[in-house]
Amino acid sequence: MPPLMPSSPFVDHTPASAPAASRRALEATTRHLGYLPTAVARMAASPQLLDGFQRLTGLFEATTLDPVAREVVVMTVAVRNECHLCVVMHTRKLRALTPAPDRVEELIAALGEQRPLADERLEAVRRFALAVLAAAGGVDDASLDAFLAHGYTERNALEVVLGIGTYTLSTLANRLTRAPVDPPMLLAATAAAAAPGPAPAPCPAPAG
């Protein structure tokens, strides 16, 4: 279970209290998920940040990286930045994407423990994302060549950067606002972990 978050000075906005430019996003998220996640409610204090994250998420989801590789990027950033909310959300998403329960649990455990992944292509994504973060983008030729050698392209390399940027934004915002893991999200994640087969496809991550 993720740790309890300390109290936050950020307001848990509703569509009635949020800045006008955030209200449509809050209403749409509530309709889509059936509740308003605290992370989104707190992001709503900045309409530009909320809109920017949602737009960037859509762009990252449309990249040519395969869905599991995208989730490896997200989890690498979330674990590195200690965003427990994002880890819970994207752990559930990985379970939905990977049909083999044993393989996905090993993948999730390795990502959470920041150790090498069994799948060489996914490990290449993880290592490249870490190299980009460590060098602030200025990766050496060997790191880039190692990524490309696993069948990825220059376009994919830039897509990794897009994922890092998108989820750096959300993880830092979630940590700043002390966004907790909401009970409906925790219940869904627990149910997915207990399921004998692949989990149902989750709702798009609203702020993680």
JOTA-V738330 format. One record per backbone hydrogen bond with DSSP energy under -1.0 kcal/mol. CO is the residue of the C=O (numbers start at 1). NH is the residue of the N-H. If there is no record, write none. Layout:
# JOTA-V738330
co->{CO/CO}
nh->{NH/NH}
This chain:
# JOTA-V738330
co->{11/14/19/22/23/24/25/26/27/28/29/30/37/38/39/40/41/42/43/46/47/48/49/50/51/52/53/54/55/56/57/60/66/67/68/69/70/71/72/73/74/75/76/77/78/82/83/84/85/86/87/88/89/90/91/92/93/94/100/101/102/103/104/105/106/107/108/109/110/119/120/121/122/123/124/125/126/127/128/129/130/131/132/135/137/140/141/142/143/144/145/147/148/153/154/155/156/157/158/159/160/161/162/163/164/165/166/167/168/169/170/171/172/173/174/182/183/184/185/186/187/188/189/190/191}
nh->{13/18/22/26/27/28/29/30/31/32/33/34/41/42/43/44/13/45/46/50/51/52/53/54/55/56/57/58/59/60/61/63/70/71/72/73/74/75/76/77/78/79/80/81/83/84/87/88/89/90/91/92/93/94/95/96/97/98/104/105/106/107/108/109/110/111/112/113/115/123/124/125/126/127/128/129/130/131/132/133/134/135/137/138/139/144/145/146/147/148/149/150/151/157/158/159/160/161/162/163/164/165/166/167/168/169/170/171/172/173/174/175/176/177/179/186/187/188/189/190/191/192/193/194/195}
